[in-house]
Each structure stands twice: as C-alpha cells, then as structure tokens.
Amino acid sequence: MKKYALLALLVAPTFAVADESCEHFKTSYDRTYCSAKSLIESDKALKKVYNKLKSQLNSELSKGLIQAQKDWIRHRDLACENNNGNLDVDCNFRINRERTDYLRDRLRECQAGRCQIHAITKQSWYTY
C-alpha cells in the first residue's frame, strides 16, 4: 500500500481527481495528495470487506477467494499502470471500488445464508 501512496505522489498532476470532494483544490500538489488519500482509503475499504467475507467461508472456499483476489490484484495492476510504469490513480480507485462492491455483495449473500461459491471464486472483473 505504501508503494501506491508513493507512486500516487509521483504521478503527473494532470490526472482527473478520483474523489469528488477533492475538486475544490487549486494546486496540483493538493489534488495529488487528495487522490493518493482516496486511493489508500479505497484499499482499506477493499481489505476490510475482503477480510469479512473470508471469515465467513470454510477453508476450501477461503482458498478459492484468496486465489481469485491474487488474480484480481494482477489484473488491477496491469490495467492501471500506464506505458511509463506509473500508476493511474483514478483507474486504481475505480477498480478498487468496483471490486469492493462486488465482494460486499458476496458478503451479504453469505450473511443471508446464500453463499454463491462460483460467484466468490470467479474472475468477475472481466465483466466490468
């Protein structure tokens, strides 16, 4: 997570702001700082939902979720790195939020006693 914060601070300041509450900033430094903060917060939210879902699963299904998450992280990193090797903060923020929403839906299903094994372990990001 620290590498993303550092990368976000090094990214060219011309990217669109990931968090609408950041739009009032005038300087590129403030926009970059705010976007980096939003990125870190999206990582925290994703981790929280992922860990809650994982705690609801049996050992075998938990292994499937872990593998799906590793595959998703590779997908996100490839999708959000530009040709110069810099992180596209907006892309990362958006994809994190989409994955968090997806996992939150799976968590709700499991909490209601309707865990969908296939949905938990499938590579859902290809439907984004």
DAHUZI-V572757 format. One record per residue. NEAR is the number of other ideal C-beta (glycine too) atoms within 10 Angstrom. Layout:
near
NEAR
NEAR
This chain:
near
10
7
8
19
17
12
18
25
14
11
19
10
12
8
19
11
19
25
16
8
9
17
10
10
15
7
9
12
11
14
22
22
16
19
25
22
15
23
24
16
14
22
17
13
17
23
14
13
19
20
10
14
24
17
10
16
20
9
6
8
17
15
13
15
19
14
11
17
18
10
13
20
12
10
16
19
13
8
14
20
15
12
5
7
7
15
22
19
26
18
16
24
23
17
21
24
15
16
23
19
12
18
25
17
15
23
20
11
16
18
12
8
6
9
17
12
14
7
12
23
19
13
10
17
16
7
8
11
